[in-house]
Amino acid sequence: MPRVVVDVMLKPEILDPQGQAVANALPRLGVSDVASVRIGRRIEIEFTGEPDLDRAREIADKLLANPVIEDFTVRLVETDETADAHS
């Protein structure tokens, strides 16, 4: 069954201290070819019937994201794609 995935990210102009902390730690792990890191959230929504992208956008806009500092995208994925994302 398809799921709706909502990806929430800070807007590009908003400072991301978590991302900066990760980027600063990477050289200690021997990783030197990463220019920057941004941290976000992934939310998966399963509807009881057919996935409703318009309803998911409404949920994201009103509940999952702060539109002042965050942007979000809504997309439909197949179940096997969500399993791959977790590995």
N, CA, C and O atoms as a CHARMM CRD file, in Angstrom:
* protein
*
  348
    1    1 MET  N      0.84400  -1.19000   0.00000 PROA 1      0.00000
    2    1 MET  CA     0.00000   0.00000   0.00000 PROA 1      0.00000
    3    1 MET  C      0.88600   1.24900   0.00000 PROA 1      0.00000
    4    1 MET  O      1.82800   1.33400   0.78700 PROA 1      0.00000
    5    2 PRO  N      0.59800   2.20400  -0.86200 PROA 2      0.00000
    6    2 PRO  CA     1.39100   3.43600  -0.90000 PROA 2      0.00000
    7    2 PRO  C      1.23800   4.25000   0.38200 PROA 2      0.00000
    8    2 PRO  O      0.19900   4.22300   1.04200 PROA 2      0.00000
    9    3 ARG  N      2.27900   4.95700   0.70400 PROA 3      0.00000
   10    3 ARG  CA     2.27900   5.86100   1.85800 PROA 3      0.00000
   11    3 ARG  C      2.57400   7.26800   1.37900 PROA 3      0.00000
   12    3 ARG  O      3.17600   7.47500   0.32600 PROA 3      0.00000
   13    4 VAL  N      2.14100   8.22000   2.17000 PROA 4      0.00000
   14    4 VAL  CA     2.49000   9.61100   1.91200 PROA 4      0.00000
   15    4 VAL  C      3.67000   9.94700   2.81700 PROA 4      0.00000
   16    4 VAL  O      3.63600   9.69900   4.02200 PROA 4      0.00000
   17    5 VAL  N      4.71000  10.51200   2.21800 PROA 5      0.00000
   18    5 VAL  CA     5.88600  10.92000   2.98100 PROA 5      0.00000
   19    5 VAL  C      5.95700  12.44200   2.95200 PROA 5      0.00000
   20    5 VAL  O      5.86300  13.06900   1.89700 PROA 5      0.00000
   21    6 VAL  N      6.12400  13.01600   4.13700 PROA 6      0.00000
   22    6 VAL  CA     6.29900  14.45700   4.28200 PROA 6      0.00000
   23    6 VAL  C      7.73000  14.68100   4.76600 PROA 6      0.00000
   24    6 VAL  O      8.11800  14.18600   5.82400 PROA 6      0.00000
   25    7 ASP  N      8.50700  15.42300   3.99100 PROA 7      0.00000
   26    7 ASP  CA     9.86500  15.79800   4.38300 PROA 7      0.00000
   27    7 ASP  C      9.83300  17.25900   4.81100 PROA 7      0.00000
   28    7 ASP  O      9.39800  18.13000   4.05700 PROA 7      0.00000
   29    8 VAL  N     10.30100  17.51700   6.03000 PROA 8      0.00000
   30    8 VAL  CA    10.30900  18.86700   6.58100 PROA 8      0.00000
   31    8 VAL  C     11.76300  19.29100   6.77400 PROA 8      0.00000
   32    8 VAL  O     12.54400  18.58700   7.41400 PROA 8      0.00000
   33    9 MET  N     12.11400  20.44100   6.21900 PROA 9      0.00000
   34    9 MET  CA    13.48200  20.96900   6.33000 PROA 9      0.00000
   35    9 MET  C     13.42900  22.43900   6.72100 PROA 9      0.00000
   36    9 MET  O     12.49500  23.16000   6.37000 PROA 9      0.00000
   37   10 LEU  N     14.45700  22.87000   7.45900 PROA 10     0.00000
   38   10 LEU  CA    14.58300  24.29200   7.72700 PROA 10     0.00000
   39   10 LEU  C     14.76900  25.02500   6.40300 PROA 10     0.00000
   40   10 LEU  O     15.39900  24.50500   5.48200 PROA 10     0.00000
   41   11 LYS  N     14.22100  26.22400   6.31300 PROA 11     0.00000
   42   11 LYS  CA    14.42900  27.03700   5.11600 PROA 11     0.00000
   43   11 LYS  C     15.92200  27.32500   4.97600 PROA 11     0.00000
   44   11 LYS  O     16.63400  27.40100   5.97700 PROA 11     0.00000
   45   12 PRO  N     16.40100  27.48400   3.74600 PROA 12     0.00000
   46   12 PRO  CA    17.84200  27.67100   3.53000 PROA 12     0.00000
   47   12 PRO  C     18.44100  28.84300   4.30500 PROA 12     0.00000
   48   12 PRO  O     19.61000  28.79400   4.68700 PROA 12     0.00000
   49   13 GLU  N     17.66400  29.88200   4.53900 PROA 13     0.00000
   50   13 GLU  CA    18.19600  31.05500   5.22400 PROA 13     0.00000
   51   13 GLU  C     18.22700  30.90400   6.75400 PROA 13     0.00000
   52   13 GLU  O     18.74600  31.77600   7.45100 PROA 13     0.00000
   53   14 ILE  N     17.67500  29.80100   7.27400 PROA 14     0.00000
   54   14 ILE  CA    17.64100  29.56000   8.71600 PROA 14     0.00000
   55   14 ILE  C     18.87000  28.75300   9.12600 PROA 14     0.00000
   56   14 ILE  O     19.16400  27.71800   8.52800 PROA 14     0.00000
   57   15 LEU  N     19.57600  29.21700  10.12900 PROA 15     0.00000
   58   15 LEU  CA    20.74700  28.53000  10.65600 PROA 15     0.00000
   59   15 LEU  C     20.36300  27.14300  11.16800 PROA 15     0.00000
   60   15 LEU  O     19.33500  26.98500  11.82600 PROA 15     0.00000
   61   16 ASP  N     21.18400  26.14300  10.86800 PROA 16     0.00000
   62   16 ASP  CA    20.92500  24.76300  11.28100 PROA 16     0.00000
   63   16 ASP  C     22.05800  24.29000  12.19400 PROA 16     0.00000
   64   16 ASP  O     23.02000  23.69500  11.70700 PROA 16     0.00000
   65   17 PRO  N     21.97100  24.54000  13.50500 PROA 17     0.00000
   66   17 PRO  CA    23.06000  24.16200  14.41000 PROA 17     0.00000
   67   17 PRO  C     23.30800  22.65100  14.47200 PROA 17     0.00000
   68   17 PRO  O     24.45300  22.22700  14.62500 PROA 17     0.00000
   69   18 GLN  N     22.26000  21.83800  14.35500 PROA 18     0.00000
   70   18 GLN  CA    22.46400  20.38600  14.34000 PROA 18     0.00000
   71   18 GLN  C     23.26900  19.97300  13.11800 PROA 18     0.00000
   72   18 GLN  O     24.20600  19.18000  13.22200 PROA 18     0.00000
   73   19 GLY  N     22.91000  20.50100  11.98600 PROA 19     0.00000
   74   19 GLY  CA    23.63500  20.19400  10.76200 PROA 19     0.00000
   75   19 GLY  C     25.08500  20.64000  10.84100 PROA 19     0.00000
   76   19 GLY  O     25.98500  19.93400  10.38700 PROA 19     0.00000
   77   20 GLN  N     25.31000  21.81900  11.42000 PROA 20     0.00000
   78   20 GLN  CA    26.67900  22.31300  11.57700 PROA 20     0.00000
   79   20 GLN  C     27.48000  21.41700  12.51300 PROA 20     0.00000
   80   20 GLN  O     28.66100  21.17100  12.26900 PROA 20     0.00000
   81   21 ALA  N     26.85800  20.92600  13.57800 PROA 21     0.00000
   82   21 ALA  CA    27.55100  20.03700  14.51500 PROA 21     0.00000
   83   21 ALA  C     27.96100  18.74500  13.81400 PROA 21     0.00000
   84   21 ALA  O     29.07400  18.25700  14.01300 PROA 21     0.00000
   85   22 VAL  N     27.07500  18.19400  13.00200 PROA 22     0.00000
   86   22 VAL  CA    27.40000  16.97100  12.26600 PROA 22     0.00000
   87   22 VAL  C     28.52500  17.25200  11.27700 PROA 22     0.00000
   88   22 VAL  O     29.47900  16.47900  11.19000 PROA 22     0.00000
   89   23 ALA  N     28.42300  18.34700  10.53200 PROA 23     0.00000
   90   23 ALA  CA    29.45000  18.69200   9.55400 PROA 23     0.00000
   91   23 ALA  C     30.80400  18.87900  10.23300 PROA 23     0.00000
   92   23 ALA  O     31.83000  18.46700   9.69000 PROA 23     0.00000
   93   24 ASN  N     30.81700  19.49600  11.41300 PROA 24     0.00000
   94   24 ASN  CA    32.06700  19.71400  12.13200 PROA 24     0.00000
   95   24 ASN  C     32.65800  18.41500  12.66900 PROA 24     0.00000
   96   24 ASN  O     33.87200  18.32300  12.84800 PROA 24     0.00000
   97   25 ALA  N     31.82400  17.41000  12.93100 PROA 25     0.00000
   98   25 ALA  CA    32.29900  16.13000  13.45900 PROA 25     0.00000
   99   25 ALA  C     32.81400  15.20100  12.36600 PROA 25     0.00000
  100   25 ALA  O     33.59200  14.29300  12.66100 PROA 25     0.00000
  101   26 LEU  N     32.41700  15.39300  11.14800 PROA 26     0.00000
  102   26 LEU  CA    32.79000  14.48700  10.06200 PROA 26     0.00000
  103   26 LEU  C     34.30000  14.33900   9.86400 PROA 26     0.00000
  104   26 LEU  O     34.76500  13.21900   9.64900 PROA 26     0.00000
  105   27 PRO  N     35.09100  15.42800   9.92700 PROA 27     0.00000
  106   27 PRO  CA    36.54100  15.24700   9.76400 PROA 27     0.00000
  107   27 PRO  C     37.14900  14.31200  10.81200 PROA 27     0.00000
  108   27 PRO  O     38.13200  13.63000  10.52300 PROA 27     0.00000
  109   28 ARG  N     36.59100  14.26800  12.01100 PROA 28     0.00000
  110   28 ARG  CA    37.09500  13.34700  13.04100 PROA 28     0.00000
  111   28 ARG  C     36.83500  11.90100  12.66200 PROA 28     0.00000
  112   28 ARG  O     37.48400  10.99400  13.18500 PROA 28     0.00000
  113   29 LEU  N     35.88300  11.67700  11.74800 PROA 29     0.00000
  114   29 LEU  CA    35.59600  10.32700  11.26000 PROA 29     0.00000
  115   29 LEU  C     36.33200  10.02800   9.94800 PROA 29     0.00000
  116   29 LEU  O     36.14200   8.97700   9.33600 PROA 29     0.00000
  117   30 GLY  N     37.16600  10.96700   9.53900 PROA 30     0.00000
  118   30 GLY  CA    37.92000  10.77000   8.30800 PROA 30     0.00000
  119   30 GLY  C     37.17900  11.20100   7.06100 PROA 30     0.00000
  120   30 GLY  O     37.61500  10.89600   5.95100 PROA 30     0.00000
  121   31 VAL  N     36.08000  11.89700   7.21500 PROA 31     0.00000
  122   31 VAL  CA    35.28600  12.36700   6.06400 PROA 31     0.00000
  123   31 VAL  C     35.61500  13.83600   5.84100 PROA 31     0.00000
  124   31 VAL  O     35.32900  14.68400   6.68600 PROA 31     0.00000
  125   32 SER  N     36.21700  14.12500   4.69800 PROA 32     0.00000
  126   32 SER  CA    36.63500  15.50600   4.45000 PROA 32     0.00000
  127   32 SER  C     35.99800  16.11700   3.20700 PROA 32     0.00000
  128   32 SER  O     36.27100  17.27200   2.88100 PROA 32     0.00000
  129   33 ASP  N     35.15700  15.36100   2.50900 PROA 33     0.00000
  130   33 ASP  CA    34.60300  15.86000   1.24800 PROA 33     0.00000
  131   33 ASP  C     33.13800  16.29700   1.34900 PROA 33     0.00000
  132   33 ASP  O     32.44000  16.34700   0.33500 PROA 33     0.00000
  133   34 VAL  N     32.66400  16.61400   2.56100 PROA 34     0.00000
  134   34 VAL  CA    31.28500  17.08300   2.74900 PROA 34     0.00000
  135   34 VAL  C     31.32800  18.58300   3.02500 PROA 34     0.00000
  136   34 VAL  O     31.98000  19.02500   3.97200 PROA 34     0.00000
  137   35 ALA  N     30.63200  19.36700   2.19700 PROA 35     0.00000
  138   35 ALA  CA    30.65000  20.82600   2.33400 PROA 35     0.00000
  139   35 ALA  C     29.70200  21.31200   3.41700 PROA 35     0.00000
  140   35 ALA  O     30.03600  22.23500   4.16000 PROA 35     0.00000
  141   36 SER  N     28.50500  20.69600   3.51900 PROA 36     0.00000
  142   36 SER  CA    27.54900  21.12800   4.54000 PROA 36     0.00000
  143   36 SER  C     26.54400  20.01300   4.79800 PROA 36     0.00000
  144   36 SER  O     26.38600  19.09400   3.99400 PROA 36     0.00000
  145   37 VAL  N     25.87200  20.11900   5.93400 PROA 37     0.00000
  146   37 VAL  CA    24.85600  19.14200   6.33000 PROA 37     0.00000
  147   37 VAL  C     23.64000  19.91300   6.82800 PROA 37     0.00000
  148   37 VAL  O     23.77900  20.87200   7.58700 PROA 37     0.00000
  149   38 ARG  N     22.45200  19.49900   6.40400 PROA 38     0.00000
  150   38 ARG  CA    21.19700  20.06900   6.91100 PROA 38     0.00000
  151   38 ARG  C     20.39400  18.91300   7.50300 PROA 38     0.00000
  152   38 ARG  O     20.29500  17.84800   6.89500 PROA 38     0.00000
  153   39 ILE  N     19.83300  19.12100   8.66700 PROA 39     0.00000
  154   39 ILE  CA    19.05200  18.09500   9.35800 PROA 39     0.00000
  155   39 ILE  C     17.57300  18.41300   9.17600 PROA 39     0.00000
  156   39 ILE  O     17.16200  19.56800   9.29700 PROA 39     0.00000
  157   40 GLY  N     16.77400  17.38700   8.88600 PROA 40     0.00000
  158   40 GLY  CA    15.33400  17.56000   8.72300 PROA 40     0.00000
  159   40 GLY  C     14.57900  16.39700   9.33000 PROA 40     0.00000
  160   40 GLY  O     15.14100  15.58100  10.06000 PROA 40     0.00000
  161   41 ARG  N     13.30500  16.33600   9.01700 PROA 41     0.00000
  162   41 ARG  CA    12.43900  15.26700   9.52400 PROA 41     0.00000
  163   41 ARG  C     11.70100  14.61400   8.36500 PROA 41     0.00000
  164   41 ARG  O     11.34800  15.26600   7.38300 PROA 41     0.00000
  165   42 ARG  N     11.47800  13.31400   8.50100 PROA 42     0.00000
  166   42 ARG  CA    10.68000  12.55800   7.53900 PROA 42     0.00000
  167   42 ARG  C      9.50100  11.98400   8.30800 PROA 42     0.00000
  168   42 ARG  O      9.68200  11.31200   9.32400 PROA 42     0.00000
  169   43 ILE  N      8.29800  12.24700   7.82500 PROA 43     0.00000
  170   43 ILE  CA     7.08000  11.73900   8.45700 PROA 43     0.00000
  171   43 ILE  C      6.35400  10.89000   7.42700 PROA 43     0.00000
  172   43 ILE  O      6.13500  11.33500   6.30000 PROA 43     0.00000
  173   44 GLU  N      5.97700   9.67100   7.80200 PROA 44     0.00000
  174   44 GLU  CA     5.22200   8.78700   6.91900 PROA 44     0.00000
  175   44 GLU  C      3.79300   8.70600   7.41200 PROA 44     0.00000
  176   44 GLU  O      3.54600   8.46600   8.59400 PROA 44     0.00000
  177   45 ILE  N      2.85400   8.90600   6.50600 PROA 45     0.00000
  178   45 ILE  CA     1.43100   8.88800   6.83900 PROA 45     0.00000
  179   45 ILE  C      0.75700   7.76800   6.06500 PROA 45     0.00000
  180   45 ILE  O      0.88000   7.68600   4.84200 PROA 45     0.00000
  181   46 GLU  N      0.05100   6.91300   6.77400 PROA 46     0.00000
  182   46 GLU  CA    -0.74500   5.85900   6.14000 PROA 46     0.00000
  183   46 GLU  C     -2.21800   6.20100   6.33000 PROA 46     0.00000
  184   46 GLU  O     -2.68500   6.35600   7.45800 PROA 46     0.00000
  185   47 PHE  N     -2.93800   6.31600   5.23800 PROA 47     0.00000
  186   47 PHE  CA    -4.36800   6.57800   5.29900 PROA 47     0.00000
  187   47 PHE  C     -5.11000   5.23700   5.31200 PROA 47     0.00000
  188   47 PHE  O     -4.58300   4.23100   4.83800 PROA 47     0.00000
  189   48 THR  N     -6.31700   5.22400   5.84800 PROA 48     0.00000
  190   48 THR  CA    -7.09400   3.99000   5.89300 PROA 48     0.00000
  191   48 THR  C     -7.56600   3.57400   4.50600 PROA 48     0.00000
  192   48 THR  O     -7.74800   2.38600   4.24100 PROA 48     0.00000
  193   49 GLY  N     -7.76100   4.53600   3.63200 PROA 49     0.00000
  194   49 GLY  CA    -8.15500   4.23300   2.25500 PROA 49     0.00000
  195   49 GLY  C     -7.04600   4.64300   1.30900 PROA 49     0.00000
  196   49 GLY  O     -5.86500   4.42100   1.57800 PROA 49     0.00000
  197   50 GLU  N     -7.43800   5.24400   0.19800 PROA 50     0.00000
  198   50 GLU  CA    -6.45500   5.73300  -0.76400 PROA 50     0.00000
  199   50 GLU  C     -5.67600   6.90200  -0.16400 PROA 50     0.00000
  200   50 GLU  O     -6.25700   7.72200   0.54800 PROA 50     0.00000
  201   51 PRO  N     -4.38200   6.99500  -0.43400 PROA 51     0.00000
  202   51 PRO  CA    -3.59800   8.13100   0.05000 PROA 51     0.00000
  203   51 PRO  C     -4.15600   9.44300  -0.49900 PROA 51     0.00000
  204   51 PRO  O     -4.50000   9.53100  -1.67800 PROA 51     0.00000
  205   52 ASP  N     -4.24200  10.44400   0.34300 PROA 52     0.00000
  206   52 ASP  CA    -4.81800  11.73600  -0.01700 PROA 52     0.00000
  207   52 ASP  C     -3.72900  12.80800   0.12400 PROA 52     0.00000
  208   52 ASP  O     -3.45800  13.29100   1.22300 PROA 52     0.00000
  209   53 LEU  N     -3.11300  13.16700  -1.00500 PROA 53     0.00000
  210   53 LEU  CA    -2.01300  14.13900  -0.96700 PROA 53     0.00000
  211   53 LEU  C     -2.46700  15.51900  -0.51700 PROA 53     0.00000
  212   53 LEU  O     -1.73100  16.21700   0.18000 PROA 53     0.00000
  213   54 ASP  N     -3.67300  15.92000  -0.91100 PROA 54     0.00000
  214   54 ASP  CA    -4.17500  17.22900  -0.48600 PROA 54     0.00000
  215   54 ASP  C     -4.36800  17.27100   1.02900 PROA 54     0.00000
  216   54 ASP  O     -4.02600  18.26000   1.67600 PROA 54     0.00000
  217   55 ARG  N     -4.91100  16.20200   1.58500 PROA 55     0.00000
  218   55 ARG  CA    -5.10200  16.12600   3.03600 PROA 55     0.00000
  219   55 ARG  C     -3.74000  16.11200   3.74300 PROA 55     0.00000
  220   55 ARG  O     -3.57300  16.74200   4.78700 PROA 55     0.00000
  221   56 ALA  N     -2.77500  15.39400   3.17300 PROA 56     0.00000
  222   56 ALA  CA    -1.42800  15.33900   3.75300 PROA 56     0.00000
  223   56 ALA  C     -0.77600  16.72500   3.73400 PROA 56     0.00000
  224   56 ALA  O     -0.10200  17.10300   4.69200 PROA 56     0.00000
  225   57 ARG  N     -0.97200  17.48200   2.65500 PROA 57     0.00000
  226   57 ARG  CA    -0.43700  18.85300   2.59800 PROA 57     0.00000
  227   57 ARG  C     -1.05700  19.71800   3.68500 PROA 57     0.00000
  228   57 ARG  O     -0.36800  20.51500   4.32300 PROA 57     0.00000
  229   58 GLU  N     -2.34800  19.56100   3.89100 PROA 58     0.00000
  230   58 GLU  CA    -3.04100  20.32200   4.93500 PROA 58     0.00000
  231   58 GLU  C     -2.48700  19.95500   6.31700 PROA 58     0.00000
  232   58 GLU  O     -2.23800  20.83400   7.14200 PROA 58     0.00000
  233   59 ILE  N     -2.29600  18.65800   6.56200 PROA 59     0.00000
  234   59 ILE  CA    -1.73600  18.19700   7.83500 PROA 59     0.00000
  235   59 ILE  C     -0.33200  18.77700   8.03400 PROA 59     0.00000
  236   59 ILE  O      0.00100  19.26500   9.11400 PROA 59     0.00000
  237   60 ALA  N      0.47500  18.71700   6.99100 PROA 60     0.00000
  238   60 ALA  CA     1.84200  19.22800   7.08000 PROA 60     0.00000
  239   60 ALA  C      1.85100  20.72100   7.35500 PROA 60     0.00000
  240   60 ALA  O      2.61200  21.19600   8.19900 PROA 60     0.00000
  241   61 ASP  N      1.01500  21.45800   6.65300 PROA 61     0.00000
  242   61 ASP  CA     0.97700  22.91100   6.79300 PROA 61     0.00000
  243   61 ASP  C      0.48600  23.34200   8.17000 PROA 61     0.00000
  244   61 ASP  O      0.99600  24.31200   8.73200 PROA 61     0.00000
  245   62 LYS  N     -0.48700  22.64000   8.71400 PROA 62     0.00000
  246   62 LYS  CA    -1.09600  23.05000   9.98300 PROA 62     0.00000
  247   62 LYS  C     -0.46100  22.41900  11.21700 PROA 62     0.00000
  248   62 LYS  O     -0.57800  22.96400  12.31400 PROA 62     0.00000
  249   63 LEU  N      0.22000  21.26500  11.05400 PROA 63     0.00000
  250   63 LEU  CA     0.66800  20.53200  12.23200 PROA 63     0.00000
  251   63 LEU  C      2.13800  20.12000  12.20100 PROA 63     0.00000
  252   63 LEU  O      2.82500  20.21700  13.21800 PROA 63     0.00000
  253   64 LEU  N      2.62700  19.66700  11.06000 PROA 64     0.00000
  254   64 LEU  CA     3.94500  19.05300  11.01000 PROA 64     0.00000
  255   64 LEU  C      5.09100  20.02900  10.77700 PROA 64     0.00000
  256   64 LEU  O      6.22100  19.75600  11.18100 PROA 64     0.00000
  257   65 ALA  N      4.82000  21.14800  10.14100 PROA 65     0.00000
  258   65 ALA  CA     5.87200  22.10800   9.80900 PROA 65     0.00000
  259   65 ALA  C      5.50000  23.49300  10.32500 PROA 65     0.00000
  260   65 ALA  O      4.32700  23.85600  10.39800 PROA 65     0.00000
  261   66 ASN  N      6.52900  24.25300  10.68000 PROA 66     0.00000
  262   66 ASN  CA     6.35500  25.64900  11.04800 PROA 66     0.00000
  263   66 ASN  C      6.65900  26.46700   9.79900 PROA 66     0.00000
  264   66 ASN  O      7.82900  26.61700   9.44500 PROA 66     0.00000
  265   67 PRO  N      5.64400  27.00200   9.12100 PROA 67     0.00000
  266   67 PRO  CA     5.87000  27.66400   7.83200 PROA 67     0.00000
  267   67 PRO  C      6.74700  28.91100   7.90800 PROA 67     0.00000
  268   67 PRO  O      7.21800  29.39200   6.87800 PROA 67     0.00000
  269   68 VAL  N      6.97200  29.43400   9.09700 PROA 68     0.00000
  270   68 VAL  CA     7.83800  30.60200   9.24100 PROA 68     0.00000
  271   68 VAL  C      9.29700  30.21400   9.00800 PROA 68     0.00000
  272   68 VAL  O     10.04600  30.96900   8.38900 PROA 68     0.00000
  273   69 ILE  N      9.70600  29.03600   9.50200 PROA 69     0.00000
  274   69 ILE  CA    11.11900  28.64900   9.40900 PROA 69     0.00000
  275   69 ILE  C     11.36500  27.34800   8.64100 PROA 69     0.00000
  276   69 ILE  O     12.51700  26.98200   8.40800 PROA 69     0.00000
  277   70 GLU  N     10.29500  26.64300   8.24200 PROA 70     0.00000
  278   70 GLU  CA    10.47100  25.34700   7.59500 PROA 70     0.00000
  279   70 GLU  C      9.70300  25.26200   6.27700 PROA 70     0.00000
  280   70 GLU  O      8.64600  25.87100   6.11300 PROA 70     0.00000
  281   71 ASP  N     10.25300  24.50100   5.35500 PROA 71     0.00000
  282   71 ASP  CA     9.58300  24.12600   4.11600 PROA 71     0.00000
  283   71 ASP  C      9.26100  22.64200   4.19800 PROA 71     0.00000
  284   71 ASP  O      9.89900  21.90600   4.95100 PROA 71     0.00000
  285   72 PHE  N      8.28000  22.20400   3.43100 PROA 72     0.00000
  286   72 PHE  CA     7.98500  20.77500   3.40000 PROA 72     0.00000
  287   72 PHE  C      7.62100  20.34500   1.99400 PROA 72     0.00000
  288   72 PHE  O      7.15200  21.13900   1.17900 PROA 72     0.00000
  289   73 THR  N      7.85000  19.05700   1.72800 PROA 73     0.00000
  290   73 THR  CA     7.41600  18.44000   0.48200 PROA 73     0.00000
  291   73 THR  C      6.56700  17.23300   0.83800 PROA 73     0.00000
  292   73 THR  O      6.78000  16.58500   1.86300 PROA 73     0.00000
  293   74 VAL  N      5.60800  16.94300  -0.01800 PROA 74     0.00000
  294   74 VAL  CA     4.70700  15.80900   0.17800 PROA 74     0.00000
  295   74 VAL  C      4.79800  14.94300  -1.07000 PROA 74     0.00000
  296   74 VAL  O      4.69500  15.44200  -2.19100 PROA 74     0.00000
  297   75 ARG  N      4.99200  13.64100  -0.87000 PROA 75     0.00000
  298   75 ARG  CA     5.08900  12.73400  -2.01200 PROA 75     0.00000
  299   75 ARG  C      4.51900  11.37400  -1.65800 PROA 75     0.00000
  300   75 ARG  O      4.41600  10.99700  -0.49100 PROA 75     0.00000
  301   76 LEU  N      4.15900  10.66700  -2.68400 PROA 76     0.00000
  302   76 LEU  CA     3.62000   9.31400  -2.55000 PROA 76     0.00000
  303   76 LEU  C      4.74500   8.32700  -2.81600 PROA 76     0.00000
  304   76 LEU  O      5.45500   8.45900  -3.81300 PROA 76     0.00000
  305   77 VAL  N      4.92200   7.33600  -1.93800 PROA 77     0.00000
  306   77 VAL  CA     5.93800   6.30300  -2.15600 PROA 77     0.00000
  307   77 VAL  C      5.31200   4.93000  -1.97600 PROA 77     0.00000
  308   77 VAL  O      4.34200   4.76200  -1.23700 PROA 77     0.00000
  309   78 GLU  N      5.87300   3.97300  -2.65300 PROA 78     0.00000
  310   78 GLU  CA     5.43400   2.58900  -2.48900 PROA 78     0.00000
  311   78 GLU  C      6.02100   2.03900  -1.19700 PROA 78     0.00000
  312   78 GLU  O      7.03300   2.54800  -0.71700 PROA 78     0.00000
  313   79 THR  N      5.41700   1.03000  -0.63800 PROA 79     0.00000
  314   79 THR  CA     5.84400   0.46600   0.63300 PROA 79     0.00000
  315   79 THR  C      7.29500   0.01000   0.59900 PROA 79     0.00000
  316   79 THR  O      8.00900   0.20000   1.58400 PROA 79     0.00000
  317   80 ASP  N      7.76000  -0.58300  -0.49800 PROA 80     0.00000
  318   80 ASP  CA     9.13400  -1.06000  -0.55600 PROA 80     0.00000
  319   80 ASP  C     10.14100   0.09500  -0.52900 PROA 80     0.00000
  320   80 ASP  O     11.27600  -0.09600  -0.09200 PROA 80     0.00000
  321   81 GLU  N      9.74400   1.29400  -0.98900 PROA 81     0.00000
  322   81 GLU  CA    10.62300   2.46000  -0.90300 PROA 81     0.00000
  323   81 GLU  C     10.80000   2.89300   0.53700 PROA 81     0.00000
  324   81 GLU  O     11.89400   3.30500   0.92200 PROA 81     0.00000
  325   82 THR  N      9.74800   2.81200   1.34700 PROA 82     0.00000
  326   82 THR  CA     9.87400   3.22500   2.74500 PROA 82     0.00000
  327   82 THR  C     10.73000   2.22800   3.48900 PROA 82     0.00000
  328   82 THR  O     11.45500   2.62000   4.40400 PROA 82     0.00000
  329   83 ALA  N     10.67900   0.94800   3.13600 PROA 83     0.00000
  330   83 ALA  CA    11.53000  -0.05100   3.78100 PROA 83     0.00000
  331   83 ALA  C     12.99000   0.20100   3.44300 PROA 83     0.00000
  332   83 ALA  O     13.85400   0.07000   4.31000 PROA 83     0.00000
  333   84 ASP  N     13.28100   0.56200   2.18900 PROA 84     0.00000
  334   84 ASP  CA    14.64900   0.85600   1.79400 PROA 84     0.00000
  335   84 ASP  C     15.20800   2.05800   2.53100 PROA 84     0.00000
  336   84 ASP  O     16.40100   2.09300   2.83500 PROA 84     0.00000
  337   85 ALA  N     14.37700   3.03700   2.82100 PROA 85     0.00000
  338   85 ALA  CA    14.83200   4.24400   3.48400 PROA 85     0.00000
  339   85 ALA  C     15.24700   3.98200   4.91800 PROA 85     0.00000
  340   85 ALA  O     15.99700   4.77200   5.49100 PROA 85     0.00000
  341   86 HSD  N     14.78500   2.90800   5.50600 PROA 86     0.00000
  342   86 HSD  CA    15.08200   2.61200   6.90100 PROA 86     0.00000
  343   86 HSD  C     16.35400   1.77900   7.07400 PROA 86     0.00000
  344   86 HSD  O     16.81900   1.59900   8.20000 PROA 86     0.00000
  345   87 SER  N     16.91900   1.27400   5.99000 PROA 87     0.00000
  346   87 SER  CA    18.09200   0.42700   6.13800 PROA 87     0.00000
  347   87 SER  C     19.38800   1.21300   6.08500 PROA 87     0.00000
  348   87 SER  O     20.46700   0.63300   6.19600 PROA 87     0.00000
